[in-house]
Amino acid sequence: MTDYSELKRLADRVISDRRFCGDENHKALADGVMALIAEIEFLTESRQEAREERNKIGDRHDALEAERDQLKAENDALRKAVLEAREFIMHEAEVRGLLDENNEVSFRHPRRQAAIAVIDAAMGKGEQS
């Protein structure tokens, strides 16, 4: 960061010391210099605060990405388990002769039929409207 202390000192001297310069234009310029220095300092501080906020957002983004990846992994594991359960139910129904003419679990076995329907709905295989 630039040190404006010498410039501030000179501008303050122009503003406050009549012996330095009595010209109103010089005083107006000195006031302008002081205002610009104040604006630069404000903007520098604001930029630093913005950088800190950006870093916090970046950290939160990284945490959310990690959480998302974890949830995806858990979802994939659950999806695999559900598909394996469906496969098991269908295989058992086939072995026991519980399938109808469409190779679906017969309506005479409502619990198995309901389990397959729930799995298919959860997996997006149910009827689409």
C-alpha positions in Angstrom: 0.0 0.0 0.0 1.2 3.5 -0.9 2.1 5.8 2.0 0.4 9.1 1.5 1.6 10.6 4.8 3.9 13.2 3.1 1.2 14.2 0.6 -1.3 14.5 3.5 1.1 16.6 5.5 1.6 19.0 2.5 -2.1 19.2 1.8 -2.9 19.8 5.4 -0.2 22.6 5.5 -1.8 24.2 2.4 -5.2 24.1 4.1 -4.2 25.2 7.6 -1.1 27.4 7.2 -1.8 30.8 5.8 1.9 31.4 5.4 2.3 28.5 3.0 -0.2 29.7 0.5 -3.1 32.1 0.6 -4.6 31.2 -2.7 -8.1 29.7 -2.6 -7.4 27.5 -5.6 -4.5 25.9 -3.8 -6.7 25.2 -0.8 -9.4 23.7 -3.1 -6.8 21.5 -4.7 -5.5 20.5 -1.2 -9.0 19.7 -0.1 -9.4 17.6 -3.2 -6.2 15.8 -2.6 -7.3 15.0 1.0 -10.7 13.7 -0.3 -9.0 11.5 -2.9 -6.6 10.1 -0.3 -9.5 9.3 2.0 -11.4 7.7 -0.9 -8.3 5.6 -1.8 -8.0 4.4 1.8 -11.7 3.6 2.0 -11.6 1.7 -1.3 -8.4 -0.2 -0.3 -10.1 -1.2 3.0 -13.3 -2.2 1.1 -11.3 -4.3 -1.3 -9.6 -6.1 1.5 -13.0 -6.8 3.2 -14.3 -8.0 -0.2 -11.4 -10.4 -0.6 -12.0 -11.8 2.9 -15.7 -12.3 2.1 -14.7 -14.0 -1.2 -12.4 -16.3 0.7 -15.1 -17.2 3.1 -17.5 -17.9 0.3 -14.8 -20.0 -1.4 -14.3 -22.0 1.8 -18.1 -22.5 2.2 -18.2 -23.6 -1.5 -15.5 -26.2 -0.9 -17.3 -27.5 2.1 -20.6 -27.7 0.2 -18.8 -29.5 -2.7 -17.4 -32.1 -0.2 -20.9 -32.6 1.3 -22.4 -32.9 -2.2 -19.8 -35.6 -3.1 -20.5 -37.5 0.1 -24.3 -37.4 -0.5 -23.8 -38.6 -4.1 -21.7 -41.5 -2.8 -24.3 -42.4 -0.2 -27.0 -42.1 -2.8 -25.2 -44.4 -5.2 -24.7 -46.9 -2.5 -28.4 -46.8 -1.6 -29.4 -47.0 -5.3 -27.2 -50.1 -5.7 -28.7 -51.7 -2.5 -32.3 -51.0 -3.7 -31.6 -52.5 -7.1 -30.1 -55.6 -5.5 -33.2 -55.9 -3.3 -35.4 -55.7 -6.4 -33.4 -58.3 -8.2 -33.6 -60.6 -5.1 -37.4 -60.2 -4.8 -37.9 -60.8 -8.5 -35.5 -63.9 -8.5 -37.3 -65.3 -5.4 -40.7 -64.8 -7.0 -39.5 -66.5 -10.2 -38.0 -69.5 -8.3 -41.2 -69.8 -6.3 -43.4 -69.5 -9.3 -45.0 -66.2 -8.1 -44.8 -64.4 -11.4 -47.8 -63.7 -13.7 -47.9 -64.1 -17.5 -46.1 -60.7 -17.9 -43.2 -61.9 -15.7 -44.3 -59.5 -13.0 -45.0 -60.4 -9.3 -48.6 -61.7 -9.3 -51.4 -59.6 -7.6 -51.8 -62.6 -5.3 -48.7 -61.5 -3.5 -49.4 -57.9 -2.6 -46.5 -57.4 -0.2 -43.9 -58.4 -2.8 -45.8 -56.5 -5.5 -45.9 -53.4 -3.2 -42.2 -53.7 -2.5 -41.4 -53.8 -6.2 -43.7 -50.8 -6.8 -42.0 -48.8 -4.1 -38.6 -49.6 -5.5 -39.6 -48.8 -9.1 -41.2 -45.5 -8.0 -38.1 -44.6 -6.0 -35.8 -45.5 -9.0 -38.0 -43.6 -11.4 -39.2 -46.7 -13.2 -42.8 -46.2 -12.2 -45.5 -44.8 -14.5 -44.6 -41.4 -15.7 -47.4 -38.9 -16.0 
